[in-house]
Amino acid sequence: MDYPALQNEFLNALVNRIGRVMLTSKMYSNPIAFFKKGVLEYGESIEEIFVNIAKVQEFNPEIAEQEVFKRVVPDVRAAFHIMNYQKFYKATVTQEQLKQAFLSWDGVTDLIARIVDSMYTGANYDEFVVMKYLLARHILDGRVYPVTVPTVNAENAKAIVTTVKGVSNKLTFMNSEYNPAAVRTFTEKTDQYMIVNSVFDATMDVNVLASAFNMDKAEFLGHRVLIDGFGDLDIARLGEIFAGDPTYNEPSQDELTALNAIPAVIVDKDWFMVFDMLTQFTEQYNGQGLYWNYFYHVWKTFSVSPFANSVLFVPGTPTVTSVTVSPTTASVPKGGSVSLSCVVATEYFAPQAVVWTSNVADVKVSAAGVVTVDAEATSTTATITATSAFDDTKKATCTVTVK
């Protein structure tokens, strides 16, 4: 072991060997890793396609010959999940550390254990932290359907479980209410997973919860996912993970408190769209400094399916308090377009989705709020309305003048 090249070769062999063993024995594991969709070895995006149910047609032999060749385009939706997470972990082994380690076999294994543990545990923990943030962000943004329950205590346990059972039952029937894309879909009991916080889990009897899903206790335990709390986010760690990322939106303390009041969330097994894109372990020896640097690269896609059902239980009444459209007036030339934005203020995580409509046919508005004026438009003005999808009494408008 007097030659650095041989030391490096020996050390690498131990890292490779012990790393594989410890992954299954001592490493920290992400408790919700089973939601992941596997490994995507090539490419960096995933296209998710959902075909909505077909429209019903009226049988009428008198018009059949005129409409037999008429096209009916199927309602096919697509969502793209793109690689958005490229991180790596680094550990250094110095010459002095290696000399001390080689005094005994235990010293060598302890050194390798520290290297492997710091990298794999960091990666697994960060995966859990980001998946919790992903869920919290969608709840805060009103993309998980809210259902009111009482504040959790031992006295109202039966009432809460009754509500949970009713929602679980409804999810098995075709409905467009419980997913952001508003497609008609359903979730069988075997595909429903109940994520519960530690307080709710301690208060509720597992046998009682199992009855809500029409399962015995042993079967239900596979569909019960325990987390510390929906608002128990490692903000400091998230700040390190997403440092400089403009898409990261750090939750406020009030938002974290509100999240921790949520006892449970039910999600479809396909709600999380998390893929491993690359996991690679490499090393580099620095002859000048007499140390080794080890690198563990982790690339992933963290996303959520807009077509999968999800429901949260919240101790309060979900409410839309206001809808604001910006700008409130706009001038658009014929053949031109303008993008409108909308802010929906809510309480208790009410959905923030809106439905855009136009009062004239030659000035159209898309589901994203993009207003387009026909090149041959005859209208001189149009009123574009954004109506809350959750409460149709809350709406706001923009007056568009056609130039």
C-alpha positions as CSV (number, residue, x, y, z in Angstrom):
1,M,0.0,0.0,0.0
2,D,3.0,2.3,-0.4
3,Y,1.9,3.3,-3.9
4,P,-1.1,5.7,-4.3
5,A,-2.3,3.9,-7.5
6,L,-2.6,0.6,-5.6
7,Q,-4.2,2.4,-2.6
8,N,-6.7,3.9,-4.9
9,E,-7.5,0.6,-6.5
10,F,-7.9,-1.1,-3.2
11,L,-10.1,1.7,-1.8
12,N,-12.3,1.6,-4.9
13,A,-12.8,-2.1,-4.6
14,L,-14.0,-1.7,-1.1
15,V,-16.3,1.2,-2.0
16,N,-17.9,-0.8,-4.7
17,R,-18.2,-3.9,-2.6
18,I,-19.4,-2.5,0.7
19,G,-21.6,0.1,-1.0
20,R,-23.7,-2.6,-2.5
21,V,-24.1,-4.4,0.9
22,M,-24.9,-1.3,2.9
23,L,-27.5,-0.1,0.5
24,T,-29.8,-3.0,1.6
25,S,-28.8,-3.1,5.3
26,K,-27.6,0.2,6.9
27,M,-28.5,2.9,4.4
28,Y,-31.4,5.3,5.1
29,S,-34.3,4.6,2.8
30,N,-36.9,7.0,1.5
31,P,-40.1,5.7,3.1
32,I,-42.2,6.8,0.1
33,A,-39.8,5.5,-2.6
34,F,-42.3,2.9,-3.7
35,F,-44.2,5.7,-5.5
36,K,-41.3,6.0,-8.0
37,K,-41.8,4.9,-11.5
38,G,-38.4,3.3,-12.0
39,V,-35.4,4.2,-14.1
40,L,-35.4,6.0,-17.5
41,E,-32.0,5.1,-19.0
42,Y,-32.3,7.2,-22.2
43,G,-33.8,10.6,-22.9
44,E,-34.8,13.3,-20.5
45,S,-38.6,13.6,-20.8
46,I,-41.6,11.4,-20.2
47,E,-44.9,11.8,-22.2
48,E,-48.0,10.8,-20.2
49,I,-51.1,10.3,-22.4
50,F,-54.6,10.1,-21.1
51,V,-57.6,9.3,-23.4
52,N,-60.8,10.8,-21.9
53,I,-64.1,8.9,-22.3
54,A,-65.9,9.2,-25.7
55,K,-68.8,11.5,-26.1
56,V,-72.3,10.0,-26.5
57,Q,-74.0,10.4,-29.9
58,E,-77.8,10.4,-30.7
59,F,-79.0,7.7,-33.0
60,N,-80.9,9.2,-35.9
61,P,-81.1,7.2,-39.2
62,E,-82.4,10.3,-41.1
63,I,-79.0,12.2,-40.8
64,A,-76.8,9.1,-40.9
65,E,-75.9,9.4,-44.6
66,Q,-74.8,13.0,-44.1
67,E,-72.8,12.3,-41.0
68,V,-71.4,8.8,-41.6
69,F,-68.0,10.2,-42.7
70,K,-68.0,13.1,-40.2
71,R,-65.0,13.0,-37.9
72,V,-65.2,13.0,-34.1
73,V,-61.8,13.7,-32.7
74,P,-61.1,11.8,-29.5
75,D,-60.3,13.8,-26.4
76,V,-56.6,12.8,-25.9
77,R,-54.6,14.7,-23.3
78,A,-50.8,14.7,-22.9
79,A,-48.5,15.8,-20.1
80,F,-44.8,16.0,-20.3
81,H,-42.5,15.3,-17.3
82,I,-39.0,16.6,-17.9
83,M,-35.8,15.9,-16.0
84,N,-35.5,18.8,-13.5
85,Y,-33.1,17.5,-10.9
86,Q,-29.3,17.1,-11.4
87,K,-27.3,16.9,-8.2
88,F,-24.2,15.2,-7.0
89,Y,-22.6,14.4,-3.6
90,K,-18.9,14.6,-2.9
91,A,-16.7,13.0,-0.2
92,T,-12.9,13.4,0.2
93,V,-10.5,10.8,1.7
94,T,-7.1,12.2,2.6
95,Q,-3.8,10.4,2.8
96,E,-3.8,10.7,6.6
97,Q,-7.2,9.2,6.9
98,L,-6.2,6.2,4.7
99,K,-3.0,5.6,6.8
100,Q,-5.0,5.5,10.0
101,A,-7.6,3.3,8.4
102,F,-5.1,0.7,7.3
103,L,-4.0,0.0,10.9
104,S,-6.8,-2.6,11.0
105,W,-9.4,-4.1,8.9
106,D,-12.1,-2.5,11.0
107,G,-10.5,0.9,10.3
108,V,-10.8,0.3,6.6
109,T,-14.4,-0.8,6.7
110,D,-15.3,2.1,9.0
111,L,-13.7,4.6,6.6
112,I,-15.6,3.1,3.6
113,A,-18.8,3.1,5.7
114,R,-18.5,6.8,6.3
115,I,-18.0,7.5,2.6
116,V,-20.9,5.4,1.4
117,D,-23.2,6.4,4.2
118,S,-22.7,10.2,3.7
119,M,-23.5,10.0,-0.1
120,Y,-26.3,7.4,-0.3
121,T,-28.0,8.6,2.8
122,G,-27.8,12.2,1.6
123,A,-29.3,11.2,-1.8
124,N,-32.1,9.1,-0.2
125,Y,-33.0,11.7,2.3
126,D,-33.1,14.5,-0.3
127,E,-35.4,12.4,-2.4
128,F,-37.8,12.1,0.5
129,V,-37.5,15.8,1.2
130,V,-38.2,16.8,-2.4
131,M,-41.2,14.4,-2.7
132,K,-42.7,15.9,0.5
133,Y,-42.2,19.4,-0.9
134,L,-43.8,18.3,-4.2
135,L,-46.9,17.2,-2.3
136,A,-46.9,20.3,-0.1
137,R,-46.5,22.6,-3.1
138,H,-49.5,21.0,-4.9
139,I,-51.6,21.3,-1.8
140,L,-50.7,25.0,-1.3
141,D,-51.4,25.7,-5.0
142,G,-54.9,24.2,-4.8
143,R,-54.2,21.2,-7.0
144,V,-55.4,18.6,-4.5
145,Y,-59.1,18.4,-3.9
146,P,-60.0,19.4,-0.3
147,V,-62.6,17.7,1.9
148,T,-63.6,19.2,5.3
149,V,-63.2,17.1,8.5
150,P,-63.3,18.1,12.1
151,T,-60.1,18.8,14.0
152,V,-58.7,15.5,14.9
153,N,-59.2,14.1,18.4
154,A,-60.3,10.9,20.0
155,E,-64.0,11.9,20.3
156,N,-64.6,12.6,16.6
157,A,-62.6,9.7,15.3
158,K,-65.7,7.9,14.1
159,A,-67.0,11.0,12.2
160,I,-63.6,11.5,10.4
161,V,-63.3,7.8,9.4
162,T,-66.9,8.0,8.1
163,T,-65.9,11.0,5.9
164,V,-62.7,9.1,4.7
165,K,-64.7,6.1,3.8
166,G,-67.2,8.1,1.8
167,V,-64.5,9.8,-0.2
168,S,-62.7,6.4,-0.7
169,N,-65.9,4.9,-2.0
170,K,-66.6,7.9,-4.4
171,L,-63.1,7.6,-5.9
172,T,-64.0,4.1,-7.2
173,F,-66.6,5.7,-9.5
174,M,-66.0,7.7,-12.7
175,N,-65.7,11.4,-11.8
176,S,-63.9,14.5,-13.0
177,E,-63.8,16.3,-9.7
178,Y,-60.7,14.9,-8.1
179,N,-57.9,15.6,-10.6
180,P,-56.5,18.9,-11.9
181,A,-57.1,18.0,-15.6
182,A,-60.8,17.4,-14.9
183,V,-60.8,14.2,-16.9
184,R,-63.3,11.4,-16.0
185,T,-61.4,8.7,-14.2
186,F,-61.6,6.5,-11.1
187,T,-59.3,4.9,-8.6
188,E,-59.9,1.4,-7.3
189,K,-59.5,0.7,-3.6
190,T,-56.3,-1.3,-4.3
191,D,-54.8,1.7,-6.1
192,Q,-55.6,4.2,-3.3
193,Y,-52.8,5.1,-0.9
194,M,-53.5,7.0,2.3
195,I,-50.7,9.3,3.5
196,V,-51.2,10.1,7.1
197,N,-49.3,12.3,9.5
198,S,-47.9,10.9,12.8
199,V,-50.5,12.6,15.0
200,F,-53.5,11.4,13.0
201,D,-52.0,7.9,12.9
202,A,-51.6,7.8,16.7
203,T,-55.1,9.0,17.2
204,M,-56.9,6.7,14.8
205,D,-57.1,3.0,15.3
206,V,-55.6,1.3,12.3
207,N,-58.3,-1.4,12.2
208,V,-60.9,1.4,12.0
209,L,-59.1,3.0,9.1
210,A,-58.7,-0.3,7.4
211,S,-62.5,-0.8,7.5
212,A,-62.8,2.5,5.6
213,F,-61.0,0.9,2.7
214,N,-62.8,-2.4,3.0
215,M,-59.5,-4.1,3.8
216,D,-58.2,-6.1,6.7
217,K,-55.4,-4.6,8.8
218,A,-52.6,-6.5,7.2
219,E,-53.7,-5.5,3.7
220,F,-54.3,-1.9,4.6
221,L,-50.9,-1.4,6.1
222,G,-49.5,-1.7,2.6
223,H,-51.7,1.3,1.6
224,R,-50.9,3.4,4.6
225,V,-48.0,5.7,4.2
226,L,-46.7,7.3,7.5
227,I,-44.9,10.7,7.4
228,D,-44.0,13.1,10.2
229,G,-46.2,15.9,9.0
230,F,-47.2,17.6,5.7
231,G,-45.7,20.8,7.0
232,D,-42.6,19.2,8.6
233,L,-40.4,20.2,5.7
234,D,-36.7,20.5,6.0
235,I,-36.6,24.1,4.9
236,A,-32.8,24.5,5.4
237,R,-32.1,21.4,3.3
238,L,-34.6,22.5,0.6
239,G,-32.8,25.8,0.4
240,E,-29.5,24.0,-0.2
241,I,-31.1,21.6,-2.8
242,F,-32.8,24.4,-4.8
243,A,-30.2,27.2,-4.2
244,G,-30.5,29.6,-7.2
245,D,-33.5,27.7,-8.7
246,P,-36.1,30.3,-9.7
247,T,-38.9,27.7,-9.7
248,Y,-38.5,27.0,-6.0
249,N,-41.1,28.7,-3.8
250,E,-40.3,28.4,-0.1
251,P,-43.4,27.9,2.1
252,S,-44.0,30.5,4.8
253,Q,-44.4,29.6,8.4
254,D,-48.1,30.2,8.2
255,E,-48.3,27.8,5.3
256,L,-46.3,25.2,7.1
257,T,-48.6,25.5,10.1
258,A,-51.7,25.0,7.9
259,L,-50.1,22.0,6.2
260,N,-49.4,20.4,9.6
261,A,-53.1,20.6,10.4
262,I,-53.9,18.2,7.5
263,P,-54.4,14.7,9.0
264,A,-54.3,12.7,5.8
265,V,-54.2,12.7,2.0
266,I,-55.4,10.0,-0.4
267,V,-53.6,9.7,-3.7
268,D,-53.8,7.4,-6.7
269,K,-50.7,5.1,-7.0
270,D,-49.9,7.0,-10.2
271,W,-50.0,10.5,-8.7
272,F,-46.3,10.8,-8.1
273,M,-44.3,10.8,-11.4
274,V,-40.8,10.4,-10.1
275,F,-38.1,8.8,-12.3
276,D,-34.4,8.0,-11.8
277,M,-32.5,9.2,-14.8
278,L,-28.9,8.7,-13.7
279,T,-27.1,7.3,-10.7
280,Q,-23.4,7.1,-11.1
281,F,-20.4,6.8,-8.7
282,T,-17.0,8.1,-9.8
283,E,-13.7,9.0,-8.2
284,Q,-10.7,11.3,-8.9
285,Y,-7.2,11.1,-7.3
286,N,-5.3,14.4,-6.7
287,G,-1.6,13.6,-6.7
288,Q,-0.7,17.0,-5.6
289,G,-2.8,17.0,-2.5
290,L,-2.6,13.3,-1.8
291,Y,-6.4,12.8,-1.5
292,W,-9.2,11.1,-3.3
293,N,-12.5,12.8,-4.2
294,Y,-15.6,10.6,-4.6
295,F,-18.7,11.7,-6.5
296,Y,-22.2,10.3,-6.5
297,H,-24.3,11.8,-9.3
298,V,-28.1,11.7,-9.0
299,W,-30.4,12.9,-11.8
300,K,-34.2,12.6,-11.5
301,T,-37.5,13.8,-12.7
302,F,-39.9,15.0,-9.9
303,S,-43.4,15.6,-11.2
304,V,-47.1,14.8,-10.6
305,S,-49.7,13.4,-13.0
306,P,-52.5,15.9,-13.7
307,F,-54.8,12.9,-14.6
308,A,-54.5,11.0,-11.3
309,N,-56.9,11.5,-8.4
310,S,-55.9,13.1,-5.1
311,V,-57.9,14.2,-2.1
312,L,-56.8,16.0,1.1
313,F,-58.7,16.2,4.4
314,V,-58.6,19.6,6.1
315,P,-60.1,20.9,9.4
316,G,-61.9,23.9,7.8
317,T,-64.2,24.9,5.0
318,P,-62.3,25.3,1.7
319,T,-63.3,28.7,0.3
320,V,-62.5,30.9,-2.7
321,T,-62.4,34.5,-1.5
322,S,-61.6,36.3,-4.7
323,V,-60.6,36.1,-8.3
324,T,-58.4,38.7,-9.9
325,V,-57.6,39.0,-13.6
326,S,-54.6,41.0,-15.0
327,P,-54.8,43.1,-17.0
328,T,-58.4,44.2,-16.7
329,T,-58.4,45.9,-20.1
330,A,-56.4,45.1,-23.3
331,S,-56.3,46.2,-26.9
332,V,-55.6,43.5,-29.4
333,P,-55.3,43.8,-33.3
334,K,-57.2,41.4,-35.5
335,G,-55.2,38.2,-35.8
336,G,-53.3,39.1,-32.6
337,S,-53.3,37.7,-29.1
338,V,-52.7,38.6,-25.5
339,S,-52.0,36.5,-22.4
340,L,-54.1,37.1,-19.3
341,S,-53.1,36.0,-15.8
342,C,-55.4,35.1,-12.9
343,V,-54.8,35.1,-9.1
344,V,-57.3,33.1,-7.0
345,A,-57.3,33.8,-3.3
346,T,-58.4,30.8,-1.2
347,E,-58.7,29.5,2.4
348,Y,-58.2,25.9,3.5
349,F,-56.6,24.9,0.2
350,A,-59.6,25.4,-2.1
351,P,-58.7,24.7,-5.8
352,Q,-57.3,27.6,-7.6
353,A,-58.4,26.5,-11.1
354,V,-60.5,28.8,-13.3
355,V,-62.6,28.4,-16.4
356,W,-62.0,31.0,-19.1
357,T,-64.9,32.1,-21.3
358,S,-65.5,34.8,-24.0
359,N,-68.9,36.4,-24.7
360,V,-68.3,36.6,-28.5
361,A,-67.3,33.8,-30.9
362,D,-64.6,35.7,-32.9
363,V,-62.6,36.5,-29.8
364,K,-61.5,33.2,-28.2
365,V,-59.7,32.4,-25.0
366,S,-57.7,29.2,-24.2
367,A,-57.7,27.2,-21.0
368,A,-54.5,29.0,-20.1
369,G,-55.9,32.5,-20.5
370,V,-54.5,33.3,-24.0
371,V,-56.9,35.6,-25.9
372,T,-56.9,35.4,-29.7
373,V,-58.8,37.7,-32.0
374,D,-59.9,36.2,-35.4
375,A,-58.3,37.8,-38.4
376,E,-61.8,38.5,-39.8
377,A,-63.4,39.5,-36.4
378,T,-66.4,41.8,-36.6
379,S,-66.7,42.4,-32.9
380,T,-65.3,45.6,-31.5
381,T,-65.1,44.5,-27.9
382,A,-65.2,41.3,-25.9
383,T,-65.5,40.4,-22.3
384,I,-63.2,37.6,-21.1
385,T,-64.3,36.0,-17.8
386,A,-62.3,33.9,-15.4
387,T,-64.7,31.9,-13.2
388,S,-63.5,29.8,-10.2
389,A,-63.9,26.1,-11.0
390,F,-64.6,25.5,-7.4
391,D,-67.1,28.3,-6.7
392,D,-68.8,29.8,-9.8
393,T,-70.0,32.8,-7.9
394,K,-66.4,34.1,-7.8
395,K,-65.2,35.5,-11.1
396,A,-63.4,38.5,-12.7
397,T,-63.3,39.9,-16.2
398,C,-61.1,41.6,-18.7
399,T,-62.4,43.9,-21.4
400,V,-60.7,43.4,-24.8
401,T,-60.9,46.1,-27.4
402,V,-60.4,44.9,-31.0
403,K,-58.1,47.3,-32.9
